[in-house]
Amino acid sequence: MSLCRHSDNNHIFDITPVENLFIHEFMLKAPGDFVKVYLFGLMQCYNQDCSENTIQAFSDALGLETSVVENAFRYWERQGVLSVSEDEDGQLSVVYHNLKDLVYNKGLNSEKTLYKYRDFNQSLQQIFDKRLLSPQEYLRIYDWIEVLNLPKEVILMMVRFCVSRKNSKVSINYLDKVAEGWAREGINTLQKAEEYIRAQESCYKNTQAVLKYLGIHRIPSQAELDMCKKWQDQWGFSLDSILAAARETTKVQSPTFAYLDKILSSLYEKGIISAKDIKRHLESSSDKADKIKEIYRQLGYKNTSPAPEHIQMYNAWTEECKLEHGVILLACKQCIRKKMTSFESLDNMLRQWARNGLLTEESIKAWLSRKKYIENEIRAVLERAGEVRDVTLADRKLYKQWTEEWNMSFELILLAAEYALTARDKMPFINKILSSWHQNNITTIKEAKADRMAHLQKLPEAAGQNQTLKKQLDFTKFPQHVYSDEELEQLFENIDEL
């Protein structure tokens, strides 16, 4: 037993010295998980009594697979900062080297590893042409073989593809990310690599075409390539479809891929994929936008572009309610008259018109003409009863009941009005007479006159009294009249009194 030692939990509160040489020369280029393994192992070196000094303990403490821990140690061995040995039972033993001693006294020697991949190195150097790769760059590339498990021929194809895109000055950091992506996506055979490159070449050309269409003259960014790949592979848009949708970006001053992505996302959600359907949809949307702007002008709005909620309302009016655009404009005029210029008021009015079958300009004109004709009939009834005044809403409701509910003819109503000549309240008196006739199923002039005579004979004052009626003009025929738009316009004031 040693005379002196640290307490059992000293390693938790102690410090682990990390050389700045490691940070500057090694850590910045290394994968994050590998740095975690190195630092955790370095702590074990300074605290030999730790119970976490095994591969499995590393795995549990760092939340990494044991294979990742082993790969990390192999990586650092290739970097020359430690040595790894393996006993007969397959147990690893790791020795950390002093970095100052290595760099300044012994030197870091990667010749052994470089010689191992001599033929591979020659093929790599041919791809980079005049740019000479450094030993450290070669070591990074070897990680793709030993850590990412990518075959050498796949790596050569990947590097050749990237150099063709970005020239021989492409950074090792960029290539490192591409290699990680290929490993993650399982591109680990020549066939898979060739299929991926063909797809990427098509995507690259299409992305360039879209950029050119948007007036952007540069090579595509990775984010733009990823977007274009999504549009093609996931959403099913062809290049023609994408360019057809890109025409919509002309509405903004500086079109971007992000803006185009929103347009395509909206089209995808609606199931509009082909170039033909996209053109038809956008033309319809443009026409619709112009019509909504016309509504804005009618209502006195200053909006320059339609709001989404107003587009939704317009779709409901034209698609659900089947209203013509001209009818919507007529409703705008009515809203102005009533001083209710909100879209909600317009929506309520149009839905009421739709419920009453007023879907077209012709149906509204026909309704107004009929309304004018009925107004004349009511006015004639009032005149026959000896009353000259404007027709009221109460008059219209009574007349509607007589003609539509009781099926009274105009001639019969005129006769009742004649009998109301001496009454003080004309319309209620007419209603009383017609109600009696309705209950007694009297539907002709002859039956009505007979009923009237029978009623008068029952009255005490009827004896010897000469009942004379006022001589009337012939109101029994009211020919249809074709009214002008100006005349019909005057009737709009009460169009909602249906």
Order of alpha helices (4+ residues) and beta strands (2+ residues): alpha-alpha-alpha-alpha-alpha-beta-beta-alpha-alpha-alpha-alpha-alpha-alpha-alpha-alpha-alpha-alpha-alpha-alpha-alpha-alpha-alpha-alpha-alpha-alpha-alpha
